[in-house]
Amino acid sequence: MSIYWNKRTKNLSPYVPGEQPRDRKFIKLNTNENPYPPSPKVIEAIQKAAGNELRLYPDPSCMAFREAAAARYGVKPEQVFAGNGSDEVLAFAFGAFFDAHTAILFPDITYSFYPVYANLWDIPYRTVALSDDFSINTDDYKVYSGGVIFPNPNAPTGKAVPLSDILLLAKYLATNEKVLIIDEAYAAFGADSAVPHIGEYPNLLTVHTLSKSASLAGLRLGFAIGSEELIEGLCRIRDSFNSYTVDRLALAGGAAALSDAAYYEDINRRVIATRERVSQALRSLGFSFLPSAANFIFMKAPSLSGADFFAALRERGILARYFNRERIADYLRVSIGTDQEMDVFLGVCGELVGSL
């Protein structure tokens, strides 16, 4: 710990991302990347944007991308905010809508960046325990708080919350003038989006990423959809840091991705089909897992701890995500890869079961 760090830096416990190996070839099933390439229209748009205009700053309003998102989701451009990945958008949202006076709420098992953002902004928080079946019970959040945030589907469990429950919670929080943030990073793989109801609930903000469903994890572009007053709040936070958070290439590629819905609907249907096939195979092998509405499966092996299962997969060239935490220490989160990759994974699972 450096003597030059201030108190805030010393007290931080930064988020640890999934492993990105450089030393050997792995089947990467640990970071929920889409196994299929981005739309050819995205590559074409990026190549077209990679010209002399790179000497100029990008549009700080990100208007072309916001217009593409608005057209895709049936909202106004003024209801869309763009950022350098959904993680940045989430960080800005914590700063814009939560404060140091009242604790916010999020699940005890969820995206592990949430407590990091809360600590960074000095926002108190309380975690709400998932139900015994690892589901989010929105009634548990209908208490006075500084606001609520959770993913739908939740991560790392993959379980989705019914849209009707989300809207009732938004209505409750509106009576206390508090914001509900729904992180829809994985919604394209099986959850009902809250976006069509943004106009009914001015306190409802949905956050989206192009990393998963649009095969653009390497591009770093995310966005939020909400009422114009919420979007203005995000802009105020962004412009207090850096008005140019999204570069020209990302804006061009992101707009092209949002405009090619048919391509992405096709590849994401393939991901869903593979997820269901793999789930059935795992069940036949004696593995247990949670029902998933995401592009991953949260699973555990028979007669193996999570740590041992993780190590056994890694020794055989397969990376999964292990969370050494109470209640889920025996589980791994396994991203859905191509059919060929998942066949290798299933073969290893069969080998492990056979050796027990």
C-alpha positions in Angstrom: 0.0 0.0 0.0 1.6 3.3 -1.1 2.1 6.2 1.2 0.9 8.4 -1.8 -2.6 6.9 -1.9 -5.3 8.9 -0.4 -7.9 7.4 2.1 -10.4 6.7 -0.7 -7.8 4.7 -2.7 -6.6 2.8 0.3 -10.2 1.7 1.2 -11.1 0.5 -2.3 -11.6 -3.2 -3.1 -11.5 -3.1 -6.9 -13.6 -5.5 -9.1 -11.6 -8.5 -10.4 -12.5 -9.3 -14.0 -12.6 -12.8 -15.5 -9.2 -14.2 -16.5 -8.0 -13.3 -20.0 -5.1 -15.8 -20.5 -2.1 -15.1 -22.7 0.1 -18.1 -22.0 -1.9 -20.9 -23.6 -5.0 -21.8 -25.7 -8.1 -22.2 -23.6 -11.8 -22.7 -24.4 -13.0 -19.5 -22.7 -16.3 -20.0 -20.9 -15.6 -17.6 -18.1 -16.5 -14.1 -19.3 -19.9 -14.5 -21.0 -18.6 -13.3 -24.4 -20.8 -14.2 -27.4 -19.2 -17.1 -29.2 -20.2 -15.8 -32.7 -18.7 -12.8 -34.6 -20.3 -9.4 -34.8 -22.4 -8.5 -37.8 -20.5 -7.9 -41.0 -22.2 -4.5 -41.1 -20.4 -3.6 -37.9 -17.0 -4.4 -39.4 -17.9 -2.4 -42.5 -19.0 0.6 -40.4 -15.8 0.6 -38.3 -13.6 0.3 -41.4 -15.4 3.3 -42.9 -15.0 5.3 -39.8 -11.3 4.6 -39.5 -10.2 7.4 -41.7 -9.0 11.0 -41.6 -11.7 12.0 -39.2 -10.0 10.2 -36.4 -8.0 13.4 -35.9 -11.3 15.0 -34.7 -13.0 14.5 -31.4 -16.1 12.3 -31.6 -19.6 13.7 -31.1 -19.9 14.2 -27.3 -23.6 13.8 -27.6 -23.2 10.4 -29.4 -26.3 11.4 -31.3 -26.0 9.0 -34.3 -25.7 6.0 -31.9 -28.5 7.3 -29.7 -30.8 7.7 -32.7 -30.0 4.1 -33.7 -30.8 2.9 -30.2 -34.0 4.9 -30.1 -35.1 3.4 -33.4 -34.3 -0.1 -32.2 -36.2 0.3 -28.9 -39.0 2.6 -29.8 -38.0 5.5 -27.6 -36.7 9.1 -28.2 -33.0 9.8 -28.6 -33.3 12.1 -25.6 -34.1 8.9 -23.6 -30.8 7.2 -24.5 -27.4 7.7 -22.9 -24.2 6.2 -24.3 -21.1 5.3 -22.4 -17.8 3.4 -22.6 -19.3 0.0 -21.8 -22.2 -0.6 -19.5 -19.8 -0.6 -16.5 -19.1 3.0 -17.0 -22.8 3.7 -17.5 -23.5 1.9 -14.2 -20.8 3.9 -12.4 -22.3 7.1 -13.6 -25.8 6.0 -12.5 -24.5 5.3 -9.0 -23.1 8.8 -8.9 -26.2 10.5 -10.4 -29.0 8.9 -8.5 -27.8 7.5 -5.2 -26.4 9.5 -2.3 -24.7 9.1 1.1 -27.8 9.6 3.2 -29.8 6.4 2.7 -28.7 2.9 2.0 -29.4 1.5 -1.4 -30.5 -2.2 -1.9 -29.2 -4.9 -4.2 -29.0 -8.7 -3.9 -26.5 -10.5 -1.8 -25.5 -12.7 -4.8 -25.3 -10.5 -7.9 -22.9 -8.5 -10.1 -19.9 -7.9 -7.9 -19.2 -4.5 -9.3 -22.2 -3.0 -7.4 -20.5 -2.8 -4.0 -17.4 -1.4 -5.7 -19.4 1.5 -7.2 -21.1 2.1 -3.9 -17.8 2.3 -2.0 -16.3 4.5 -4.7 -19.1 7.0 -4.4 -19.4 6.7 -0.5 -22.9 5.3 -0.9 -24.2 3.1 1.9 -25.8 -0.2 0.9 -27.6 -3.2 2.2 -27.7 -6.6 0.5 -31.0 -8.5 0.3 -30.7 -12.3 0.5 -31.9 -14.2 -2.5 -34.6 -16.8 -1.8 -33.7 -20.4 -1.1 -34.0 -21.1 -4.9 -31.7 -18.2 -5.7 -34.5 -16.0 -7.1 -35.0 -12.3 -6.4 -38.2 -11.6 -4.5 -39.0 -8.0 -5.3 -41.3 -7.7 -2.3 -38.2 -7.8 -0.2 -37.2 -4.4 -1.8 -40.4 -2.6 -0.9 -39.0 -0.9 2.1 -37.6 2.6 2.4 -34.2 2.9 0.8 -32.0 5.1 -1.3 -32.9 3.2 -4.5 -32.6 -0.3 -5.9 -30.4 -2.0 -8.5 -30.2 -5.5 -9.8 -29.6 -7.3 -13.1 -32.4 -9.1 -15.0 -31.5 -11.9 -15.5 -29.4 -11.9 -12.4 -25.7 -12.6 -12.5 -24.2 -15.1 -11.8 -27.4 -17.1 -11.2 -29.0 -16.5 -14.6 -32.5 -16.4 -13.1 -35.0 -13.8 -14.5 -37.4 -11.7 -12.6 -41.0 -11.4 -14.0 -41.5 -8.1 -15.6 -44.7 -7.5 -13.7 -42.8 -7.7 -10.4 -40.3 -5.2 -11.7 -43.0 -2.7 -12.6 -44.7 -3.0 -9.3 -41.4 -2.3 -7.6 -40.8 0.7 -9.8 -44.2 2.0 -8.8 -43.4 1.5 -5.1 -40.0 3.3 -5.4 -41.7 6.2 -7.2 -43.7 7.0 -4.1 -40.4 7.6 -2.3 -38.9 9.5 -5.3 -36.2 6.8 -5.7 -34.7 5.2 -8.8 -34.9 1.6 -9.9 -32.0 0.5 -12.1 -32.4 -2.7 -14.0 -29.2 -4.0 -15.5 -30.3 -5.8 -18.7 -26.9 -7.1 -19.8 -28.3 -10.6 -20.5 -32.0 -9.8 -21.2 -31.7 -10.8 -24.9 -31.2 -14.4 -23.9 -34.5 -14.9 -22.1 -35.8 -12.1 -19.9 -38.6 -9.6 -20.7 -37.1 -6.1 -21.1 -38.5 -3.2 -19.1 -37.8 -0.7 -21.9 -41.4 -0.6 -23.3 -42.5 0.7 -19.9 -39.9 3.5 -19.5 -42.6 6.1 -20.4 -44.8 5.0 -17.5 -42.1 5.1 -14.9 -39.9 8.2 -14.8 -37.8 6.6 -12.1 -37.0 3.5 -14.1 -33.6 3.2 -15.8 -32.5 0.2 -17.9 -28.8 -0.4 -18.6 -27.6 -2.3 -21.7 -24.3 -3.6 -23.1 -23.2 -4.5 -26.6 -20.6 -6.9 -25.2 -22.9 -10.0 -24.9 -25.8 -10.0 -27.3 -24.1 -7.9 -30.0 -20.7 -9.8 -29.9 -18.8 -6.5 -29.2 -17.0 -7.1 -25.8 -13.9 -5.8 -27.4 -15.5 -2.5 -28.5 -16.6 -1.2 -25.1 -20.0 0.4 -25.6 -23.0 0.4 -23.4 -26.1 2.5 -23.0 -29.0 3.4 -20.7 -32.6 4.0 -21.5 -34.8 6.1 -19.2 -36.8 9.3 -18.8 -35.2 12.5 -20.1 -34.6 13.7 -16.6 -32.6 10.5 -15.8 -30.6 10.8 -19.0 -29.8 14.4 -18.2 -28.5 13.4 -14.8 -26.2 10.8 -16.4 -24.9 13.5 -18.8 -24.1 15.8 -15.9 -22.0 13.2 -14.3 -20.3 12.2 -17.5 -19.5 15.8 -18.4 -17.9 16.3 -15.0 -15.4 13.6 -15.9 -14.9 13.5 -19.7 -17.3 14.6 -22.4 -15.7 12.3 -25.0 -16.1 8.8 -23.4 -17.1 7.0 -26.6 -14.7 7.1 -29.6 -15.7 7.4 -33.2 -15.1 3.7 -34.1 -17.2 2.5 -31.2 -20.0 4.9 -32.1 -20.0 3.7 -35.7 -19.8 0.0 -34.9 -22.5 0.3 -32.2 -25.0 2.1 -34.4 -24.5 -0.5 -37.1 -25.0 -3.3 -34.6 -28.3 -1.8 -33.3 -29.5 -1.5 -36.9 -28.9 -5.2 -37.7 -31.4 -6.7 -35.3 -32.1 -9.7 -37.6 -28.5 -10.9 -37.5 -28.2 -10.7 -33.8 -31.6 -12.3 -33.2 -30.4 -15.3 -35.2 -27.1 -15.8 -33.4 -28.7 -15.3 -30.0 -31.3 -17.9 -30.8 -28.4 -20.2 -31.5 -26.9 -19.4 -28.1 -30.2 -20.1 -26.4 -30.6 -23.4 -28.3 -27.1 -24.5 -27.2 -27.8 -23.5 -23.6 -30.9 -25.7 -23.5 -29.1 -28.7 -25.2 -26.2 -28.4 -22.8 -28.6 -28.2 -19.8 -30.3 -31.4 -20.8 -27.0 -33.2 -21.2 -25.7 -31.9 -17.8 -28.9 -33.2 -16.2 -28.3 -36.6 -17.6 -24.8 -36.6 -16.3 -26.0 -35.8 -12.8 -24.9 -32.2 -12.6 -27.3 -29.7 -11.0 -27.9 -26.1 -12.2 -30.3 -23.2 -12.0 -32.7 -22.5 -14.8 -31.0 -19.8 -16.9 -32.4 -16.9 -19.0 -28.9 -15.7 -19.8 -26.0 -16.8 -22.0 -24.5 -18.9 -19.2 -25.3 -21.7 -16.8 -24.8 -21.6 -13.1 -24.0 -25.2 -12.1 -22.3 -27.5 -9.7 -20.8 -30.9 -10.1 -21.7 -34.1 -8.2 -19.3 -34.8 -5.4 -16.9 -32.0 -6.3 -16.4 -28.6 -4.7 -16.6 -25.6 -6.8 -12.8 -25.0 -6.4 -12.0 -28.6 -7.4 -14.4 -28.5 -10.4 -12.9 -25.2 -11.5 -9.3 -26.6 -11.2 -10.2 -29.8 -13.1 -11.7 -27.9 -16.0 -8.7 -25.5 -16.2 -6.3 -28.4 -16.2 -8.1 -29.7 -19.2 -8.0 -26.3 -21.1 -11.4 -24.9 -20.2 -12.0 -21.7 -18.2 -15.1 -21.1 -16.2 -15.8 -18.5 -13.5 -15.6 -19.5 -9.8 -17.0 -17.3 -7.0 -15.6 -18.3 -3.7 -18.5 -16.9 -1.7 -20.9 -18.1 0.9 -23.9 -20.0 -0.6 -22.4 -20.4 -4.0 -18.9 -21.8 -3.3 -19.9 -25.1 -4.9 -21.1 -23.4 -8.2 -19.4 -22.4 -11.4 -20.7 -19.9 -14.0 -20.1 -21.4 -17.4 -20.6 -19.2 -20.5 -22.2 -20.7 -23.5 -19.7 -21.2 -26.3 -20.1 -22.7 -29.8 -21.7 -26.1 -30.1 -18.2 -27.5 -30.7 -16.8 -25.9 -27.6 -19.7 -27.0 -25.5 -19.3 -30.6 -26.8 -15.7 -30.5 -25.5 -17.0 -29.2 -22.2 -19.6 -31.9 -21.9 -17.0 -34.5 -22.7 -14.8 -33.3 -19.9 -17.8 -33.2 -17.5 -18.6 -36.8 -18.5 -14.9 -37.8 -17.8 -15.0 -36.1 -14.4 -18.2 -37.9 -13.4 -16.8 -41.2 -14.6 -13.7 -40.8 -12.4 -15.7 -40.1 -9.2 
